Amino acid sequence: MSRSYKKLWKLMIDKEINKTELTKKAKISTNAMANLGRNESVPLETLEKICAVLDCTLDDIVEFSEDENKA
């Protein structure tokens, strides 16, 4: 299963908040933000902090899909 944070980036644009601001307001590490940028796994706690700042749910920032290479 793969994940995509495209919804997060779109929501940030809509709410006019950049990565630096979100990192500070959500009190997450720059490494966590870098992992998000690479669609890598981040702790659920990190996603919860982001949702609190953006006033949204997990469904609003992350999307899961089946790996196409899986048989």
Phi and psi in radians as a Rosetta constraint file:
Dihedral C 1 N 2 CA 2 C 2 CIRCULARHARMONIC -1.979 0.35
Dihedral N 2 CA 2 C 2 N 3 CIRCULARHARMONIC 2.828 0.35
Dihedral C 2 N 3 CA 3 C 3 CIRCULARHARMONIC -2.194 0.35
Dihedral N 3 CA 3 C 3 N 4 CIRCULARHARMONIC 2.699 0.35
Dihedral C 3 N 4 CA 4 C 4 CIRCULARHARMONIC -2.407 0.35
Dihedral N 4 CA 4 C 4 N 5 CIRCULARHARMONIC 2.403 0.35
Dihedral C 4 N 5 CA 5 C 5 CIRCULARHARMONIC -1.871 0.35
Dihedral N 5 CA 5 C 5 N 6 CIRCULARHARMONIC 0.389 0.35
Dihedral C 5 N 6 CA 6 C 6 CIRCULARHARMONIC -0.987 0.35
Dihedral N 6 CA 6 C 6 N 7 CIRCULARHARMONIC -0.658 0.35
Dihedral C 6 N 7 CA 7 C 7 CIRCULARHARMONIC -1.061 0.35
Dihedral N 7 CA 7 C 7 N 8 CIRCULARHARMONIC -0.644 0.35
Dihedral C 7 N 8 CA 8 C 8 CIRCULARHARMONIC -1.090 0.35
Dihedral N 8 CA 8 C 8 N 9 CIRCULARHARMONIC -0.831 0.35
Dihedral C 8 N 9 CA 9 C 9 CIRCULARHARMONIC -1.108 0.35
Dihedral N 9 CA 9 C 9 N 10 CIRCULARHARMONIC -0.684 0.35
Dihedral C 9 N 10 CA 10 C 10 CIRCULARHARMONIC -1.143 0.35
Dihedral N 10 CA 10 C 10 N 11 CIRCULARHARMONIC -0.732 0.35
Dihedral C 10 N 11 CA 11 C 11 CIRCULARHARMONIC -1.125 0.35
Dihedral N 11 CA 11 C 11 N 12 CIRCULARHARMONIC -0.683 0.35
Dihedral C 11 N 12 CA 12 C 12 CIRCULARHARMONIC -1.100 0.35
Dihedral N 12 CA 12 C 12 N 13 CIRCULARHARMONIC -0.690 0.35
Dihedral C 12 N 13 CA 13 C 13 CIRCULARHARMONIC -1.112 0.35
Dihedral N 13 CA 13 C 13 N 14 CIRCULARHARMONIC -0.799 0.35
Dihedral C 13 N 14 CA 14 C 14 CIRCULARHARMONIC -1.058 0.35
Dihedral N 14 CA 14 C 14 N 15 CIRCULARHARMONIC -0.644 0.35
Dihedral C 14 N 15 CA 15 C 15 CIRCULARHARMONIC -1.612 0.35
Dihedral N 15 CA 15 C 15 N 16 CIRCULARHARMONIC 0.057 0.35
Dihedral C 15 N 16 CA 16 C 16 CIRCULARHARMONIC 0.937 0.35
Dihedral N 16 CA 16 C 16 N 17 CIRCULARHARMONIC 0.912 0.35
Dihedral C 16 N 17 CA 17 C 17 CIRCULARHARMONIC -2.243 0.35
Dihedral N 17 CA 17 C 17 N 18 CIRCULARHARMONIC 2.355 0.35
Dihedral C 17 N 18 CA 18 C 18 CIRCULARHARMONIC -1.710 0.35
Dihedral N 18 CA 18 C 18 N 19 CIRCULARHARMONIC 3.056 0.35
Dihedral C 18 N 19 CA 19 C 19 CIRCULARHARMONIC -1.069 0.35
Dihedral N 19 CA 19 C 19 N 20 CIRCULARHARMONIC -0.704 0.35
Dihedral C 19 N 20 CA 20 C 20 CIRCULARHARMONIC -1.118 0.35
Dihedral N 20 CA 20 C 20 N 21 CIRCULARHARMONIC -0.794 0.35
Dihedral C 20 N 21 CA 21 C 21 CIRCULARHARMONIC -1.078 0.35
Dihedral N 21 CA 21 C 21 N 22 CIRCULARHARMONIC -0.787 0.35
Dihedral C 21 N 22 CA 22 C 22 CIRCULARHARMONIC -1.114 0.35
Dihedral N 22 CA 22 C 22 N 23 CIRCULARHARMONIC -0.723 0.35
Dihedral C 22 N 23 CA 23 C 23 CIRCULARHARMONIC -1.021 0.35
Dihedral N 23 CA 23 C 23 N 24 CIRCULARHARMONIC -0.767 0.35
Dihedral C 23 N 24 CA 24 C 24 CIRCULARHARMONIC -1.233 0.35
Dihedral N 24 CA 24 C 24 N 25 CIRCULARHARMONIC -0.829 0.35
Dihedral C 24 N 25 CA 25 C 25 CIRCULARHARMONIC -1.155 0.35
Dihedral N 25 CA 25 C 25 N 26 CIRCULARHARMONIC -0.665 0.35
Dihedral C 25 N 26 CA 26 C 26 CIRCULARHARMONIC -1.493 0.35
Dihedral N 26 CA 26 C 26 N 27 CIRCULARHARMONIC -0.136 0.35
Dihedral C 26 N 27 CA 27 C 27 CIRCULARHARMONIC 0.963 0.35
Dihedral N 27 CA 27 C 27 N 28 CIRCULARHARMONIC 0.877 0.35
Dihedral C 27 N 28 CA 28 C 28 CIRCULARHARMONIC -1.964 0.35
Dihedral N 28 CA 28 C 28 N 29 CIRCULARHARMONIC 2.818 0.35
Dihedral C 28 N 29 CA 29 C 29 CIRCULARHARMONIC -1.370 0.35
Dihedral N 29 CA 29 C 29 N 30 CIRCULARHARMONIC 2.757 0.35
Dihedral C 29 N 30 CA 30 C 30 CIRCULARHARMONIC -1.161 0.35
Dihedral N 30 CA 30 C 30 N 31 CIRCULARHARMONIC -0.498 0.35
Dihedral C 30 N 31 CA 31 C 31 CIRCULARHARMONIC -1.128 0.35
Dihedral N 31 CA 31 C 31 N 32 CIRCULARHARMONIC -0.699 0.35
Dihedral C 31 N 32 CA 32 C 32 CIRCULARHARMONIC -1.101 0.35
Dihedral N 32 CA 32 C 32 N 33 CIRCULARHARMONIC -0.725 0.35
Dihedral C 32 N 33 CA 33 C 33 CIRCULARHARMONIC -1.135 0.35
Dihedral N 33 CA 33 C 33 N 34 CIRCULARHARMONIC -0.682 0.35
Dihedral C 33 N 34 CA 34 C 34 CIRCULARHARMONIC -1.112 0.35
Dihedral N 34 CA 34 C 34 N 35 CIRCULARHARMONIC -0.710 0.35
Dihedral C 34 N 35 CA 35 C 35 CIRCULARHARMONIC -1.097 0.35
Dihedral N 35 CA 35 C 35 N 36 CIRCULARHARMONIC -0.682 0.35
Dihedral C 35 N 36 CA 36 C 36 CIRCULARHARMONIC -1.076 0.35
Dihedral N 36 CA 36 C 36 N 37 CIRCULARHARMONIC -0.719 0.35
Dihedral C 36 N 37 CA 37 C 37 CIRCULARHARMONIC -1.114 0.35
Dihedral N 37 CA 37 C 37 N 38 CIRCULARHARMONIC -0.443 0.35
Dihedral C 37 N 38 CA 38 C 38 CIRCULARHARMONIC -1.757 0.35
Dihedral N 38 CA 38 C 38 N 39 CIRCULARHARMONIC 0.198 0.35
Dihedral C 38 N 39 CA 39 C 39 CIRCULARHARMONIC 0.961 0.35
Dihedral N 39 CA 39 C 39 N 40 CIRCULARHARMONIC 0.623 0.35
Dihedral C 39 N 40 CA 40 C 40 CIRCULARHARMONIC -1.648 0.35
Dihedral N 40 CA 40 C 40 N 41 CIRCULARHARMONIC 2.933 0.35
Dihedral C 40 N 41 CA 41 C 41 CIRCULARHARMONIC -1.195 0.35
Dihedral N 41 CA 41 C 41 N 42 CIRCULARHARMONIC 2.421 0.35
Dihedral C 41 N 42 CA 42 C 42 CIRCULARHARMONIC -2.313 0.35
Dihedral N 42 CA 42 C 42 N 43 CIRCULARHARMONIC 2.707 0.35
Dihedral C 42 N 43 CA 43 C 43 CIRCULARHARMONIC -1.077 0.35
Dihedral N 43 CA 43 C 43 N 44 CIRCULARHARMONIC 2.570 0.35
Dihedral C 43 N 44 CA 44 C 44 CIRCULARHARMONIC -1.001 0.35
Dihedral N 44 CA 44 C 44 N 45 CIRCULARHARMONIC -0.630 0.35
Dihedral C 44 N 45 CA 45 C 45 CIRCULARHARMONIC -1.011 0.35
Dihedral N 45 CA 45 C 45 N 46 CIRCULARHARMONIC -0.679 0.35
Dihedral C 45 N 46 CA 46 C 46 CIRCULARHARMONIC -1.114 0.35
Dihedral N 46 CA 46 C 46 N 47 CIRCULARHARMONIC -0.792 0.35
Dihedral C 46 N 47 CA 47 C 47 CIRCULARHARMONIC -1.118 0.35
Dihedral N 47 CA 47 C 47 N 48 CIRCULARHARMONIC -0.634 0.35
Dihedral C 47 N 48 CA 48 C 48 CIRCULARHARMONIC -1.121 0.35
Dihedral N 48 CA 48 C 48 N 49 CIRCULARHARMONIC -0.709 0.35
Dihedral C 48 N 49 CA 49 C 49 CIRCULARHARMONIC -1.107 0.35
Dihedral N 49 CA 49 C 49 N 50 CIRCULARHARMONIC -0.727 0.35
Dihedral C 49 N 50 CA 50 C 50 CIRCULARHARMONIC -1.109 0.35
Dihedral N 50 CA 50 C 50 N 51 CIRCULARHARMONIC -0.772 0.35
Dihedral C 50 N 51 CA 51 C 51 CIRCULARHARMONIC -1.072 0.35
Dihedral N 51 CA 51 C 51 N 52 CIRCULARHARMONIC -0.659 0.35
Dihedral C 51 N 52 CA 52 C 52 CIRCULARHARMONIC -1.109 0.35
Dihedral N 52 CA 52 C 52 N 53 CIRCULARHARMONIC -0.731 0.35
Dihedral C 52 N 53 CA 53 C 53 CIRCULARHARMONIC -1.218 0.35
Dihedral N 53 CA 53 C 53 N 54 CIRCULARHARMONIC -0.736 0.35
Dihedral C 53 N 54 CA 54 C 54 CIRCULARHARMONIC -1.530 0.35
Dihedral N 54 CA 54 C 54 N 55 CIRCULARHARMONIC -0.051 0.35
Dihedral C 54 N 55 CA 55 C 55 CIRCULARHARMONIC 0.935 0.35
Dihedral N 55 CA 55 C 55 N 56 CIRCULARHARMONIC 1.037 0.35
Dihedral C 55 N 56 CA 56 C 56 CIRCULARHARMONIC -2.526 0.35
Dihedral N 56 CA 56 C 56 N 57 CIRCULARHARMONIC -3.090 0.35
Dihedral C 56 N 57 CA 57 C 57 CIRCULARHARMONIC -1.953 0.35
Dihedral N 57 CA 57 C 57 N 58 CIRCULARHARMONIC 2.979 0.35
Dihedral C 57 N 58 CA 58 C 58 CIRCULARHARMONIC -1.025 0.35
Dihedral N 58 CA 58 C 58 N 59 CIRCULARHARMONIC -0.656 0.35
Dihedral C 58 N 59 CA 59 C 59 CIRCULARHARMONIC -1.059 0.35
Dihedral N 59 CA 59 C 59 N 60 CIRCULARHARMONIC -0.410 0.35
Dihedral C 59 N 60 CA 60 C 60 CIRCULARHARMONIC -1.401 0.35
Dihedral N 60 CA 60 C 60 N 61 CIRCULARHARMONIC -0.270 0.35
Dihedral C 60 N 61 CA 61 C 61 CIRCULARHARMONIC -2.155 0.35
Dihedral N 61 CA 61 C 61 N 62 CIRCULARHARMONIC -0.295 0.35
Dihedral C 61 N 62 CA 62 C 62 CIRCULARHARMONIC -2.331 0.35
Dihedral N 62 CA 62 C 62 N 63 CIRCULARHARMONIC 2.532 0.35
Dihedral C 62 N 63 CA 63 C 63 CIRCULARHARMONIC -2.300 0.35
Dihedral N 63 CA 63 C 63 N 64 CIRCULARHARMONIC 2.315 0.35
Dihedral C 63 N 64 CA 64 C 64 CIRCULARHARMONIC -1.881 0.35
Dihedral N 64 CA 64 C 64 N 65 CIRCULARHARMONIC 2.549 0.35
Dihedral C 64 N 65 CA 65 C 65 CIRCULARHARMONIC -2.548 0.35
Dihedral N 65 CA 65 C 65 N 66 CIRCULARHARMONIC 2.723 0.35
Dihedral C 65 N 66 CA 66 C 66 CIRCULARHARMONIC -1.233 0.35
Dihedral N 66 CA 66 C 66 N 67 CIRCULARHARMONIC 2.493 0.35
Dihedral C 66 N 67 CA 67 C 67 CIRCULARHARMONIC -1.179 0.35
Dihedral N 67 CA 67 C 67 N 68 CIRCULARHARMONIC 2.276 0.35
Dihedral C 67 N 68 CA 68 C 68 CIRCULARHARMONIC -1.234 0.35
Dihedral N 68 CA 68 C 68 N 69 CIRCULARHARMONIC -0.468 0.35
Dihedral C 68 N 69 CA 69 C 69 CIRCULARHARMONIC -1.367 0.35
Dihedral N 69 CA 69 C 69 N 70 CIRCULARHARMONIC -0.186 0.35
Dihedral C 69 N 70 CA 70 C 70 CIRCULARHARMONIC -1.309 0.35
Dihedral N 70 CA 70 C 70 N 71 CIRCULARHARMONIC 2.347 0.35
